[in-house]
Amino acid sequence: MKFQVLSIIGHAPHPLTGELLSAADRLEEVLAVGEAAERLGFDAYALGERHAGAFLSSAPTVLLGALAARTSRIRLLTGVTVVAILDPVRVAEDYATLDQISRGRVELVVGKGAEAGHFDLFGLDEERQWDLQREKYELLRRLWSEEGVDWEGEFRSPLKDVTTVPRPYAGVPRVWHGSATSLNSPELAARHGDPLFTANAIQPREAYAKLIAHYREKFEEYGHDPAHARVAAGSGGLLIADTAEQAVARYKELYEARVRQNFKPHLEGKAGYNTPFRTIEDAIADGPQLIGSPQQIIDKILGWHRVYGHDLQSVTVDGFGLSTAEQIETLRRFAEEIAPVVRREAPSTLWEA
């Protein structure tokens, strides 16, 4: 198993104190945690992209560029690049530039995004979101793999003999497809022989297992070697304590306050927006949150692995209002007490020559 740290750079008041960091301080926190992730031996650091809501992640290329300058080894991913609302030419140029700066450490996770408001913001029809996603991804794929591209589609002007610059550092970067609720992303990933990154963040395990099973089935149907069907999985937040009892005592009020703060009443009943695990006890027992003792977290990740067969596990430490020092300490404990066991029990050849 490989391990990634993800931030979607939420910028909401602390759920208990109401404190809100300045934008500059919050962004510095994200970069500091990224540097710590490299020091602690994590394999990748990912930043999300949101253009609506209480987030500061509208310009992930800028932040990943800053992180590329502060690090030398860790892979730099997105989570997700909202390709459905973006110009594929711009995406190809921006991320190839980042790939050059980081000397080949960039990989994208593409998706339509979890905040519906961005379609209106960019003047696009949300009802066409999957058509936008497919067409724009397939153009991006060609722009990175070909030169002198001739192309015509529905959602932007035609291209004639276009070669985007710079070219990627050492061949086309790996592109994962982010999948949260719909079979459309697993289908697109399987068609092109790409890896799948399941959100694994809010719903019960069975919902994500269905998406992964569809991906693996279609991957083989499209003629790809099933041994090459890579899968990654997110998680709904990481909180570590010495025992389950200590985890509940320390984090119950914090966890449940954040759940109430994030609740979206207008999306109640719609999959992927409001967690059904509203108490910390439910989250520990059955949710995608990694909360509890190191052994509980090991057992939960290995339980997912038995169902998902995944190569990469993503963790998030900034979703509940922990300070920068607490976030880094959480990652230290994960790196020292949890990751070595999971790496041994569920080895992966991802990112190995």
Secondary structure as GFF3:
##gff-version 3
##sequence-region A 1 353
A	DSSP	beta_strand	2	7	.	.	.	ID=ss1
A	DSSP	alpha_helix	23	39	.	.	.	ID=ss2
A	DSSP	beta_strand	44	47	.	.	.	ID=ss3
A	DSSP	alpha_helix	60	70	.	.	.	ID=ss4
A	DSSP	beta_strand	75	78	.	.	.	ID=ss5
A	DSSP	three_ten_helix	83	85	.	.	.	ID=ss6
A	DSSP	alpha_helix	88	101	.	.	.	ID=ss7
A	DSSP	beta_strand	106	110	.	.	.	ID=ss8
A	DSSP	alpha_helix	117	121	.	.	.	ID=ss9
A	DSSP	three_ten_helix	126	128	.	.	.	ID=ss10
A	DSSP	alpha_helix	129	145	.	.	.	ID=ss11
A	DSSP	beta_strand	149	151	.	.	.	ID=ss12
A	DSSP	beta_strand	159	162	.	.	.	ID=ss13
A	DSSP	beta_strand	175	179	.	.	.	ID=ss14
A	DSSP	alpha_helix	184	192	.	.	.	ID=ss15
A	DSSP	beta_strand	196	198	.	.	.	ID=ss16
A	DSSP	alpha_helix	205	221	.	.	.	ID=ss17
A	DSSP	three_ten_helix	226	228	.	.	.	ID=ss18
A	DSSP	beta_strand	231	233	.	.	.	ID=ss19
A	DSSP	beta_strand	238	240	.	.	.	ID=ss20
A	DSSP	alpha_helix	244	262	.	.	.	ID=ss21
A	DSSP	three_ten_helix	265	267	.	.	.	ID=ss22
A	DSSP	alpha_helix	280	286	.	.	.	ID=ss23
A	DSSP	beta_strand	290	292	.	.	.	ID=ss24
A	DSSP	alpha_helix	294	308	.	.	.	ID=ss25
A	DSSP	beta_strand	312	315	.	.	.	ID=ss26
A	DSSP	alpha_helix	324	333	.	.	.	ID=ss27
A	DSSP	pi_helix	334	338	.	.	.	ID=ss28
A	DSSP	alpha_helix	339	345	.	.	.	ID=ss29
###
